[in-house]
Amino acid sequence: MDDSKYIPVACGLYDLIEHAIVRKSMILIQFQTTDGTLSEMNDQPIDLISKNQAEFVILKSGVEIRLDKILTIDGKTFDSCSTK
């Protein structure tokens, strides 16, 4: 489990995942794992959830990825949301 403080993500990232869920599309996700290593998965997102004051994407394979740990989706990068 990642106990680091959740950083809100850019709306574009959230929108891209929602779009893939609705269209049942596969996406290539590069992300940082809880131990800090980089990982990449090609999978279908099936849900977005909030728990423990963080947002997660659930993949068809059952993997849950915290949104602020996603580095790219299909090669696109996203900045964190501005809190200003």
Biopython code that builds the backbone (N, CA, C, O; Angstrom):
import numpy as np
from Bio.PDB.StructureBuilder import StructureBuilder

atoms = [
    (1, "MET", "N", (0.836, -1.173, 0.000)),
    (1, "MET", "CA", (0.000, 0.000, 0.000)),
    (1, "MET", "C", (0.884, 1.242, 0.000)),
    (1, "MET", "O", (1.897, 1.287, 0.698)),
    (2, "ASP", "N", (0.500, 2.248, -0.783)),
    (2, "ASP", "CA", (1.249, 3.495, -0.866)),
    (2, "ASP", "C", (0.650, 4.489, 0.114)),
    (2, "ASP", "O", (-0.497, 4.907, -0.040)),
    (3, "ASP", "N", (1.424, 4.868, 1.120)),
    (3, "ASP", "CA", (0.938, 5.777, 2.149)),
    (3, "ASP", "C", (1.273, 7.237, 1.865)),
    (3, "ASP", "O", (0.976, 8.104, 2.686)),
    (4, "SER", "N", (1.895, 7.528, 0.700)),
    (4, "SER", "CA", (2.236, 8.910, 0.394)),
    (4, "SER", "C", (0.971, 9.712, 0.128)),
    (4, "SER", "O", (-0.059, 9.167, -0.270)),
    (5, "LYS", "N", (1.069, 11.025, 0.357)),
    (5, "LYS", "CA", (-0.079, 11.911, 0.177)),
    (5, "LYS", "C", (-0.500, 11.919, -1.294)),
    (5, "LYS", "O", (0.334, 12.055, -2.189)),
    (6, "TYR", "N", (-1.797, 11.772, -1.524)),
    (6, "TYR", "CA", (-2.346, 11.770, -2.875)),
    (6, "TYR", "C", (-2.265, 13.172, -3.470)),
    (6, "TYR", "O", (-2.594, 14.156, -2.808)),
    (7, "ILE", "N", (-1.826, 13.254, -4.719)),
    (7, "ILE", "CA", (-1.748, 14.517, -5.446)),
    (7, "ILE", "C", (-2.832, 14.504, -6.513)),
    (7, "ILE", "O", (-2.811, 13.639, -7.389)),
    (8, "PRO", "N", (-3.789, 15.446, -6.467)),
    (8, "PRO", "CA", (-4.860, 15.469, -7.477)),
    (8, "PRO", "C", (-4.279, 15.494, -8.893)),
    (8, "PRO", "O", (-3.263, 16.140, -9.151)),
    (9, "VAL", "N", (-4.938, 14.783, -9.796)),
    (9, "VAL", "CA", (-4.438, 14.658, -11.168)),
    (9, "VAL", "C", (-5.147, 15.632, -12.096)),
    (9, "VAL", "O", (-6.211, 16.160, -11.774)),
    (10, "ALA", "N", (-4.544, 15.855, -13.241)),
    (10, "ALA", "CA", (-5.128, 16.725, -14.257)),
    (10, "ALA", "C", (-6.462, 16.147, -14.734)),
    (10, "ALA", "O", (-6.619, 14.933, -14.865)),
    (11, "CYS", "N", (-7.399, 17.027, -14.986)),
    (11, "CYS", "CA", (-8.719, 16.597, -15.452)),
    (11, "CYS", "C", (-8.613, 15.816, -16.759)),
    (11, "CYS", "O", (-9.398, 14.898, -16.996)),
    (12, "GLY", "N", (-7.653, 16.171, -17.606)),
    (12, "GLY", "CA", (-7.479, 15.479, -18.875)),
    (12, "GLY", "C", (-7.157, 14.006, -18.705)),
    (12, "GLY", "O", (-7.600, 13.177, -19.500)),
    (13, "LEU", "N", (-6.385, 13.672, -17.671)),
    (13, "LEU", "CA", (-6.062, 12.277, -17.385)),
    (13, "LEU", "C", (-7.325, 11.521, -16.995)),
    (13, "LEU", "O", (-7.597, 10.435, -17.508)),
    (14, "TYR", "N", (-8.082, 12.103, -16.092)),
    (14, "TYR", "CA", (-9.330, 11.485, -15.637)),
    (14, "TYR", "C", (-10.280, 11.296, -16.825)),
    (14, "TYR", "O", (-10.882, 10.234, -16.982)),
    (15, "ASP", "N", (-10.410, 12.340, -17.661)),
    (15, "ASP", "CA", (-11.298, 12.281, -18.824)),
    (15, "ASP", "C", (-10.869, 11.197, -19.805)),
    (15, "ASP", "O", (-11.713, 10.484, -20.348)),
    (16, "LEU", "N", (-9.563, 11.065, -20.036)),
    (16, "LEU", "CA", (-9.053, 10.050, -20.960)),
    (16, "LEU", "C", (-9.392, 8.644, -20.459)),
    (16, "LEU", "O", (-9.776, 7.777, -21.245)),
    (17, "ILE", "N", (-9.251, 8.424, -19.162)),
    (17, "ILE", "CA", (-9.585, 7.111, -18.594)),
    (17, "ILE", "C", (-11.088, 6.854, -18.694)),
    (17, "ILE", "O", (-11.503, 5.758, -19.071)),
    (18, "GLU", "N", (-11.910, 7.862, -18.358)),
    (18, "GLU", "CA", (-13.369, 7.705, -18.469)),
    (18, "GLU", "C", (-13.770, 7.356, -19.899)),
    (18, "GLU", "O", (-14.615, 6.488, -20.120)),
    (19, "HIS", "N", (-13.163, 8.034, -20.863)),
    (19, "HIS", "CA", (-13.456, 7.789, -22.272)),
    (19, "HIS", "C", (-13.118, 6.335, -22.643)),
    (19, "HIS", "O", (-13.890, 5.672, -23.336)),
    (20, "ALA", "N", (-11.983, 5.858, -22.186)),
    (20, "ALA", "CA", (-11.579, 4.476, -22.471)),
    (20, "ALA", "C", (-12.532, 3.476, -21.817)),
    (20, "ALA", "O", (-12.810, 2.422, -22.390)),
    (21, "ILE", "N", (-13.031, 3.794, -20.628)),
    (21, "ILE", "CA", (-13.991, 2.905, -19.949)),
    (21, "ILE", "C", (-15.271, 2.796, -20.778)),
    (21, "ILE", "O", (-15.762, 1.697, -21.034)),
    (22, "VAL", "N", (-15.802, 3.942, -21.193)),
    (22, "VAL", "CA", (-17.050, 3.961, -21.965)),
    (22, "VAL", "C", (-16.896, 3.231, -23.293)),
    (22, "VAL", "O", (-17.798, 2.506, -23.713)),
    (23, "ARG", "N", (-15.760, 3.421, -23.951)),
    (23, "ARG", "CA", (-15.528, 2.799, -25.262)),
    (23, "ARG", "C", (-14.979, 1.380, -25.154)),
    (23, "ARG", "O", (-14.836, 0.685, -26.159)),
    (24, "LYS", "N", (-14.669, 0.952, -23.922)),
    (24, "LYS", "CA", (-14.094, -0.378, -23.677)),
    (24, "LYS", "C", (-12.784, -0.557, -24.459)),
    (24, "LYS", "O", (-12.532, -1.599, -25.066)),
    (25, "SER", "N", (-11.969, 0.493, -24.420)),
    (25, "SER", "CA", (-10.705, 0.518, -25.150)),
    (25, "SER", "C", (-9.557, 0.029, -24.288)),
    (25, "SER", "O", (-9.560, 0.170, -23.065)),
    (26, "MET", "N", (-8.587, -0.541, -24.955)),
    (26, "MET", "CA", (-7.326, -0.886, -24.304)),
    (26, "MET", "C", (-6.472, 0.375, -24.249)),
    (26, "MET", "O", (-6.507, 1.187, -25.174)),
    (27, "ILE", "N", (-5.706, 0.547, -23.176)),
    (27, "ILE", "CA", (-4.780, 1.664, -23.063)),
    (27, "ILE", "C", (-3.438, 1.145, -22.563)),
    (27, "ILE", "O", (-3.366, 0.153, -21.838)),
    (28, "LEU", "N", (-2.387, 1.832, -22.964)),
    (28, "LEU", "CA", (-1.047, 1.517, -22.497)),
    (28, "LEU", "C", (-0.720, 2.487, -21.364)),
    (28, "LEU", "O", (-0.623, 3.695, -21.583)),
    (29, "ILE", "N", (-0.553, 1.961, -20.166)),
    (29, "ILE", "CA", (-0.322, 2.786, -18.977)),
    (29, "ILE", "C", (1.093, 2.558, -18.470)),
    (29, "ILE", "O", (1.505, 1.420, -18.243)),
    (30, "GLN", "N", (1.827, 3.637, -18.294)),
    (30, "GLN", "CA", (3.122, 3.591, -17.621)),
    (30, "GLN", "C", (2.916, 4.239, -16.258)),
    (30, "GLN", "O", (2.347, 5.325, -16.152)),
    (31, "PHE", "N", (3.386, 3.556, -15.215)),
    (31, "PHE", "CA", (3.134, 4.049, -13.866)),
    (31, "PHE", "C", (4.257, 3.637, -12.923)),
    (31, "PHE", "O", (5.078, 2.770, -13.220)),
    (32, "GLN", "N", (4.252, 4.296, -11.782)),
    (32, "GLN", "CA", (5.224, 3.983, -10.730)),
    (32, "GLN", "C", (4.541, 3.062, -9.724)),
    (32, "GLN", "O", (3.457, 3.373, -9.229)),
    (33, "THR", "N", (5.171, 1.933, -9.422)),
    (33, "THR", "CA", (4.606, 0.986, -8.459)),
    (33, "THR", "C", (4.844, 1.490, -7.037)),
    (33, "THR", "O", (5.563, 2.467, -6.827)),
    (34, "THR", "N", (4.241, 0.822, -6.075)),
    (34, "THR", "CA", (4.380, 1.241, -4.677)),
    (34, "THR", "C", (5.812, 1.155, -4.170)),
    (34, "THR", "O", (6.175, 1.853, -3.223)),
    (35, "ASP", "N", (6.636, 0.303, -4.791)),
    (35, "ASP", "CA", (8.040, 0.226, -4.364)),
    (35, "ASP", "C", (8.945, 1.169, -5.162)),
    (35, "ASP", "O", (10.166, 1.153, -5.002)),
    (36, "GLY", "N", (8.325, 2.002, -6.037)),
    (36, "GLY", "CA", (9.083, 3.017, -6.756)),
    (36, "GLY", "C", (9.602, 2.608, -8.121)),
    (36, "GLY", "O", (10.192, 3.430, -8.823)),
    (37, "THR", "N", (9.397, 1.358, -8.514)),
    (37, "THR", "CA", (9.860, 0.936, -9.831)),
    (37, "THR", "C", (8.849, 1.368, -10.896)),
    (37, "THR", "O", (7.687, 1.638, -10.594)),
    (38, "LEU", "N", (9.309, 1.426, -12.129)),
    (38, "LEU", "CA", (8.430, 1.785, -13.235)),
    (38, "LEU", "C", (7.851, 0.523, -13.848)),
    (38, "LEU", "O", (8.535, -0.493, -13.970)),
    (39, "SER", "N", (6.588, 0.598, -14.229)),
    (39, "SER", "CA", (5.914, -0.542, -14.830)),
    (39, "SER", "C", (5.062, -0.052, -15.989)),
    (39, "SER", "O", (4.727, 1.129, -16.081)),
    (40, "GLU", "N", (4.723, -0.975, -16.867)),
    (40, "GLU", "CA", (3.900, -0.652, -18.031)),
    (40, "GLU", "C", (2.915, -1.787, -18.251)),
    (40, "GLU", "O", (3.278, -2.961, -18.177)),
    (41, "MET", "N", (1.661, -1.426, -18.524)),
    (41, "MET", "CA", (0.630, -2.435, -18.773)),
    (41, "MET", "C", (-0.233, -1.991, -19.943)),
    (41, "MET", "O", (-0.533, -0.807, -20.092)),
    (42, "ASN", "N", (-0.622, -2.934, -20.758)),
    (42, "ASN", "CA", (-1.612, -2.697, -21.796)),
    (42, "ASN", "C", (-2.863, -3.434, -21.337)),
    (42, "ASN", "O", (-2.890, -4.664, -21.325)),
    (43, "ASP", "N", (-3.895, -2.693, -20.960)),
    (43, "ASP", "CA", (-5.070, -3.309, -20.346)),
    (43, "ASP", "C", (-6.288, -2.422, -20.592)),
    (43, "ASP", "O", (-6.168, -1.305, -21.096)),
    (44, "GLN", "N", (-7.437, -2.929, -20.235)),
    (44, "GLN", "CA", (-8.686, -2.184, -20.393)),
    (44, "GLN", "C", (-9.135, -1.653, -19.032)),
    (44, "GLN", "O", (-9.347, -2.430, -18.101)),
    (45, "PRO", "N", (-9.282, -0.327, -18.912)),
    (45, "PRO", "CA", (-9.817, 0.204, -17.662)),
    (45, "PRO", "C", (-11.313, -0.086, -17.580)),
    (45, "PRO", "O", (-12.031, 0.055, -18.570)),
    (46, "ILE", "N", (-11.781, -0.490, -16.400)),
    (46, "ILE", "CA", (-13.207, -0.806, -16.268)),
    (46, "ILE", "C", (-13.923, 0.070, -15.243)),
    (46, "ILE", "O", (-15.153, 0.115, -15.223)),
    (47, "ASP", "N", (-13.160, 0.772, -14.385)),
    (47, "ASP", "CA", (-13.816, 1.611, -13.375)),
    (47, "ASP", "C", (-12.824, 2.605, -12.794)),
    (47, "ASP", "O", (-11.612, 2.389, -12.816)),
    (48, "LEU", "N", (-13.365, 3.695, -12.278)),
    (48, "LEU", "CA", (-12.604, 4.662, -11.492)),
    (48, "LEU", "C", (-13.241, 4.702, -10.115)),
    (48, "LEU", "O", (-14.461, 4.818, -9.994)),
    (49, "ILE", "N", (-12.422, 4.607, -9.076)),
    (49, "ILE", "CA", (-12.954, 4.605, -7.717)),
    (49, "ILE", "C", (-12.155, 5.563, -6.836)),
    (49, "ILE", "O", (-11.019, 5.924, -7.145)),
    (50, "SER", "N", (-12.775, 5.957, -5.744)),
    (50, "SER", "CA", (-12.091, 6.731, -4.714)),
    (50, "SER", "C", (-12.085, 5.910, -3.439)),
    (50, "SER", "O", (-13.100, 5.334, -3.048)),
    (51, "LYS", "N", (-10.925, 5.865, -2.795)),
    (51, "LYS", "CA", (-10.833, 5.209, -1.491)),
    (51, "LYS", "C", (-9.612, 5.763, -0.767)),
    (51, "LYS", "O", (-8.610, 6.107, -1.393)),
    (52, "ASN", "N", (-9.705, 5.844, 0.534)),
    (52, "ASN", "CA", (-8.609, 6.354, 1.359)),
    (52, "ASN", "C", (-8.107, 7.707, 0.862)),
    (52, "ASN", "O", (-6.904, 7.970, 0.857)),
    (53, "GLN", "N", (-9.033, 8.556, 0.450)),
    (53, "GLN", "CA", (-8.738, 9.911, -0.023)),
    (53, "GLN", "C", (-7.822, 9.937, -1.246)),
    (53, "GLN", "O", (-7.013, 10.851, -1.400)),
    (54, "ALA", "N", (-7.951, 8.928, -2.118)),
    (54, "ALA", "CA", (-7.186, 8.854, -3.362)),
    (54, "ALA", "C", (-8.089, 8.256, -4.443)),
    (54, "ALA", "O", (-9.081, 7.592, -4.144)),
    (55, "GLU", "N", (-7.724, 8.507, -5.704)),
    (55, "GLU", "CA", (-8.484, 7.980, -6.830)),
    (55, "GLU", "C", (-7.673, 6.886, -7.517)),
    (55, "GLU", "O", (-6.450, 6.979, -7.628)),
    (56, "PHE", "N", (-8.371, 5.849, -7.976)),
    (56, "PHE", "CA", (-7.740, 4.691, -8.596)),
    (56, "PHE", "C", (-8.476, 4.313, -9.871)),
    (56, "PHE", "O", (-9.686, 4.509, -9.984)),
    (57, "VAL", "N", (-7.731, 3.767, -10.834)),
    (57, "VAL", "CA", (-8.334, 3.128, -11.987)),
    (57, "VAL", "C", (-8.235, 1.621, -11.751)),
    (57, "VAL", "O", (-7.204, 1.109, -11.316)),
    (58, "ILE", "N", (-9.325, 0.931, -12.047)),
    (58, "ILE", "CA", (-9.366, -0.530, -11.952)),
    (58, "ILE", "C", (-9.271, -1.074, -13.372)),
    (58, "ILE", "O", (-10.046, -0.685, -14.245)),
    (59, "LEU", "N", (-8.327, -1.966, -13.597)),
    (59, "LEU", "CA", (-8.140, -2.564, -14.913)),
    (59, "LEU", "C", (-8.847, -3.909, -14.986)),
    (59, "LEU", "O", (-9.111, -4.537, -13.961)),
    (60, "LYS", "N", (-9.144, -4.338, -16.180)),
    (60, "LYS", "CA", (-9.849, -5.608, -16.390)),
    (60, "LYS", "C", (-9.115, -6.776, -15.741)),
    (60, "LYS", "O", (-9.741, -7.733, -15.287)),
    (61, "SER", "N", (-7.792, -6.696, -15.697)),
    (61, "SER", "CA", (-6.988, -7.757, -15.080)),
    (61, "SER", "C", (-7.115, -7.786, -13.560)),
    (61, "SER", "O", (-6.641, -8.719, -12.912)),
    (62, "GLY", "N", (-7.761, -6.754, -12.985)),
    (62, "GLY", "CA", (-7.909, -6.675, -11.533)),
    (62, "GLY", "C", (-6.902, -5.755, -10.870)),
    (62, "GLY", "O", (-7.001, -5.487, -9.672)),
    (63, "VAL", "N", (-5.945, -5.273, -11.625)),
    (63, "VAL", "CA", (-4.931, -4.365, -11.080)),
    (63, "VAL", "C", (-5.570, -3.012, -10.789)),
    (63, "VAL", "O", (-6.361, -2.504, -11.583)),
    (64, "GLU", "N", (-5.215, -2.430, -9.630)),
    (64, "GLU", "CA", (-5.643, -1.084, -9.264)),
    (64, "GLU", "C", (-4.420, -0.180, -9.306)),
    (64, "GLU", "O", (-3.379, -0.510, -8.737)),
    (65, "ILE", "N", (-4.544, 0.970, -9.985)),
    (65, "ILE", "CA", (-3.434, 1.921, -10.068)),
    (65, "ILE", "C", (-3.916, 3.266, -9.555)),
    (65, "ILE", "O", (-4.919, 3.806, -10.021)),
    (66, "ARG", "N", (-3.178, 3.799, -8.579)),
    (66, "ARG", "CA", (-3.500, 5.125, -8.063)),
    (66, "ARG", "C", (-3.217, 6.151, -9.154)),
    (66, "ARG", "O", (-2.137, 6.143, -9.747)),
    (67, "LEU", "N", (-4.169, 7.027, -9.423)),
    (67, "LEU", "CA", (-4.056, 7.932, -10.557)),
    (67, "LEU", "C", (-2.824, 8.820, -10.510)),
    (67, "LEU", "O", (-2.242, 9.113, -11.555)),
    (68, "ASP", "N", (-2.414, 9.253, -9.331)),
    (68, "ASP", "CA", (-1.243, 10.141, -9.277)),
    (68, "ASP", "C", (0.074, 9.395, -9.476)),
    (68, "ASP", "O", (1.139, 10.011, -9.467)),
    (69, "LYS", "N", (0.013, 8.088, -9.652)),
    (69, "LYS", "CA", (1.212, 7.295, -9.948)),
    (69, "LYS", "C", (1.341, 6.995, -11.446)),
    (69, "LYS", "O", (2.322, 6.392, -11.879)),
    (70, "ILE", "N", (0.343, 7.422, -12.235)),
    (70, "ILE", "CA", (0.387, 7.218, -13.681)),
    (70, "ILE", "C", (1.314, 8.259, -14.294)),
    (70, "ILE", "O", (1.182, 9.455, -14.033)),
    (71, "LEU", "N", (2.249, 7.791, -15.108)),
    (71, "LEU", "CA", (3.195, 8.680, -15.784)),
    (71, "LEU", "C", (2.718, 9.031, -17.188)),
    (71, "LEU", "O", (2.780, 10.191, -17.596)),
    (72, "THR", "N", (2.241, 8.027, -17.931)),
    (72, "THR", "CA", (1.707, 8.273, -19.275)),
    (72, "THR", "C", (0.564, 7.302, -19.556)),
    (72, "THR", "O", (0.490, 6.212, -18.989)),
    (73, "ILE", "N", (-0.319, 7.733, -20.449)),
    (73, "ILE", "CA", (-1.345, 6.854, -21.015)),
    (73, "ILE", "C", (-1.254, 7.018, -22.517)),
    (73, "ILE", "O", (-1.400, 8.122, -23.042)),
    (74, "ASP", "N", (-1.011, 5.911, -23.207)),
    (74, "ASP", "CA", (-0.838, 5.925, -24.659)),
    (74, "ASP", "C", (0.174, 6.992, -25.083)),
    (74, "ASP", "O", (0.006, 7.652, -26.109)),
    (75, "GLY", "N", (1.221, 7.147, -24.282)),
    (75, "GLY", "CA", (2.293, 8.080, -24.599)),
    (75, "GLY", "C", (2.031, 9.522, -24.207)),
    (75, "GLY", "O", (2.913, 10.365, -24.371)),
    (76, "LYS", "N", (0.843, 9.833, -23.693)),
    (76, "LYS", "CA", (0.504, 11.202, -23.291)),
    (76, "LYS", "C", (0.848, 11.395, -21.820)),
    (76, "LYS", "O", (0.568, 10.530, -20.989)),
    (77, "THR", "N", (1.457, 12.539, -21.504)),
    (77, "THR", "CA", (1.758, 12.874, -20.114)),
    (77, "THR", "C", (0.781, 13.930, -19.624)),
    (77, "THR", "O", (0.209, 14.679, -20.416)),
    (78, "PHE", "N", (0.598, 13.982, -18.318)),
    (78, "PHE", "CA", (-0.340, 14.916, -17.710)),
    (78, "PHE", "C", (0.299, 15.530, -16.482)),
    (78, "PHE", "O", (0.967, 14.845, -15.707)),
    (79, "ASP", "N", (0.087, 16.840, -16.305)),
    (79, "ASP", "CA", (0.541, 17.510, -15.088)),
    (79, "ASP", "C", (-0.492, 17.281, -14.000)),
    (79, "ASP", "O", (-1.638, 16.929, -14.281)),
    (80, "SER", "N", (-0.075, 17.484, -12.746)),
    (80, "SER", "CA", (-1.049, 17.392, -11.658)),
    (80, "SER", "C", (-1.967, 18.608, -11.725)),
    (80, "SER", "O", (-1.627, 19.620, -12.338)),
    (81, "CYS", "N", (-3.127, 18.502, -11.094)),
    (81, "CYS", "CA", (-4.076, 19.612, -11.058)),
    (81, "CYS", "C", (-3.499, 20.760, -10.252)),
    (81, "CYS", "O", (-2.781, 20.551, -9.274)),
    (82, "SER", "N", (-3.810, 21.933, -10.657)),
    (82, "SER", "CA", (-3.388, 23.116, -9.896)),
    (82, "SER", "C", (-4.306, 23.285, -8.707)),
    (82, "SER", "O", (-5.524, 23.169, -8.840)),
    (83, "THR", "N", (-3.739, 23.555, -7.552)),
    (83, "THR", "CA", (-4.548, 23.773, -6.352)),
    (83, "THR", "C", (-4.629, 25.260, -6.038)),
    (83, "THR", "O", (-5.072, 25.642, -4.955)),
    (84, "LYS", "N", (-4.208, 26.094, -6.969)),
    (84, "LYS", "CA", (-4.245, 27.543, -6.763)),
    (84, "LYS", "C", (-5.599, 28.104, -7.080)),
    (84, "LYS", "O", (-5.811, 29.311, -6.962)),
]
sb = StructureBuilder()
sb.init_structure("model")
sb.init_model(0)
sb.init_chain("A")
sb.init_seg("    ")
for serial, (resi, resn, name, xyz) in enumerate(atoms, 1):
    if name == "N":
        sb.init_residue(resn, " ", resi, " ")
    sb.init_atom(name, np.array(xyz, "f"), 0.0, 1.0, " ", f" {name:<3s}", serial, name[0])
structure = sb.get_structure()
